[in-house]
Amino acid sequence: MENREGATLTKTEQPRTELSKAEDSYRPGLEGVICSKSSVSYIDGQQGILEYRGINVKDLAEHSSFEETAYLLLYSHLPSEREFNQFKTLLTKSRYISNTIREAITHFPVGMHPMIALQTATALLQGEDYYADDVCSSRHNLRRAISLIARMPTVLAAFERHRNGEEPIPPQSKYNHAENLLYMLTGNPPNPDAARILDKALILHMEHTMNASTFTARVIGSTQASIYSSISGAIGALSGSLHGGANERVIRMLYSIGHPDNVESFVEEKLNAKAKIMGIGHRVYKTKDPRAIILQSLIPELLDIFPGEEVKTLYQIALKLEEVVANKLAHKNLYPNVDFYSGIIYECLGIPVDLFTCIFAISRVVGWSAHWLEQVQDNRIFRPTQQYIGDHNRPYIPIKER
């Protein structure tokens, strides 16, 4: 590189600029970096508190429903009875997918991971919204968000039926969100108590501040891309094993342990290898994840509804694993996170393991949508910088001389 006088600058002689000053604050993974202001949710990692729009998630899981909590996140307040009825009616009318989308799903490879199917189908939905790229209307943006929230279970169930060689089952207006999901997956009338527990699990997965997938949705949204593109991108981020995909790996881990008596040796083996134990630890929480506490409390009731020795053993393994980890790693503030017990809930419900992360997405689309709406309302495109660690002034060598 040359300065204005023509002198060559070496790597150590580069002039200090505002950009290079920013490099001093480099944080791997953006840990601790505030990238936006948001009123959607709040976490106190020290106290183990999670709030949606200022309301503790424990209260929402105990007293609310998927539909009401979705309204809260999208509209920033709890609905009146009239508003709630209108919202539920809109969700009900929006659950259906077109013959075109249904036919497209039948051409998906049956061996593809359901998360990829869900991501692909979400992007396809934009093809039926000719004004999807117009993100200036708050009213239309909300309608699109509600439509996506309503249709994602229908899309997932259609793919699950397709890969099993079965016809898709349309949603029923008499069922709520959780009930319809179970019904469309199995074709059987949902057990009301099981659906109620699934409803609580969906509430607990609905939103969680600035995680990787939410950040992805906001970054894509900041370019004024459509909500379909933003949610599709967020699904891709959630599919990673270090994010939403962890719940699949937890249940496979529990199966591999096999029996509570094997937990001690399993933990010792992991510690000696300095390997991660799936479902343990969280970037934000320095105590037990409040969502994990609630999910754990739901499992005994679910085991009463669907008694089975195999799932009961998985639960016993999980309890023993939490105990052993607490004894050995308490000084490191490593406790169960939301993925640790959620898989047992889904296993009790008979949901295939590779659908676990999809259930996560079906819930989290509400939080993604709330963040996307917030982003486009007061937008500035994300454009971070980087810390360059490469060379300068390298000569170009013709290919025949290399």
Secondary structure, DSSP 8 states (H G I E B T S, - for coil): -B-TT--B--GGG----HHHHHGGG--GGGTT------SSEEEETTTTEEEETTEEHHHHHHH--HHHHHHHHHHSS---HHHHHHHHHHHHHH----HHHHHHHTTS-TTS-HHHHHHHHHHHHGGG-TTTT----HHHHHHHHHHHHHHHHHHHHHHHHHHTT-------TTS-HHHHHHHHHHSS---HHHHHHHHHHHHHTS--SS-HHHHHHHHHHHTT--HHHHHHHHHHHHTSTTTTTHHHHHHHHHHHH-SGGGHHHHHHHHHHTT---TTB--SS-SS--HHHHHHHHHHHHHHHHS--HHHHHHHHHHHHHHHHHHHHHGGGT--B-HHHHHHHHHHHTT--GGGHHHHHHHHHHHHHHHHHHHHHHT-----------S-SS-----GGG-
